[in-house]
Each structure stands twice: as structure tokens, then as C-alpha cells.
Amino acid sequence: MAILAGDALLTLAFRLVADNAALAADPRVIRDVVVAIADASGTDGMVGGQVVDIESEGKTISAEMLDYIHSHKTAALIRASLVVGRCSREASAPRSTSSAALARRSAGVSDRR
């Protein structure tokens, strides 16, 4: 049941993106959001980390292996949420804002001189 619940939630994530696609002024935002969620969820993210986690059950593992599991499960999903948030924020920024200004703003650098 837990696996099916996870499958349902992941599918719901893509459904929510699709349902809100019309709100994006630029279709590339939707592409970036879908890629971020897919990468964080797939074999290089949550699924890959979970496989290693399951294979490690009952075994003593190295700190590096534990770090791998954490970075590919929880951290991958947290990173994806930050990327999606950035995509959403950039999509809602005024079109006259340059890419350089967006990068400075994302980095917390003021445009004031």
C-alpha cells in the first residue's frame, strides 16, 4: 500500500503541474518544473536512493553510503521544491527583468548601487 500511495502522490504532482500550466506565461517554465520533479523522483533521485536504502537494510553501511541515500531521497525532493519555487518566481517576474537581474535577485544581491 505504501508503494501505491507513493505512486499516486507522484502522479498527482504531475497532474497539478498540468492543471496549472495555463498560468505560466512561458511554456519553458512547465518544462523546467516537470524535469525537476521527474529528476528528483526517478532513478537519479528518490527511487535510486530508496533502492540503495532497501538493499542496505540490516547491514552496516558507510557514512558515504548513508549520505548517498539521504542526498538521493529527501535532499533530492527538497532541491526539486526549491527549483520549482525558483521557476515559479522567475515566471511571475516582470518580463522586462533581465536574466542577470533575476540571477542577482535569486542570489540575494541588491540591484541598488
Secondary structure, 3 states (H helix, E strand, C coil): CHHHHHHHHHHHHHHHHHHCHHHCCCHHHHHHHHHHHHHHHCCCCHHHHHHHHHHCCCCCCCHHHHHHHHHHCHHHHHHHHHHHHHHHHHHHCCCCCCHHHHHHHHCCCCCCC
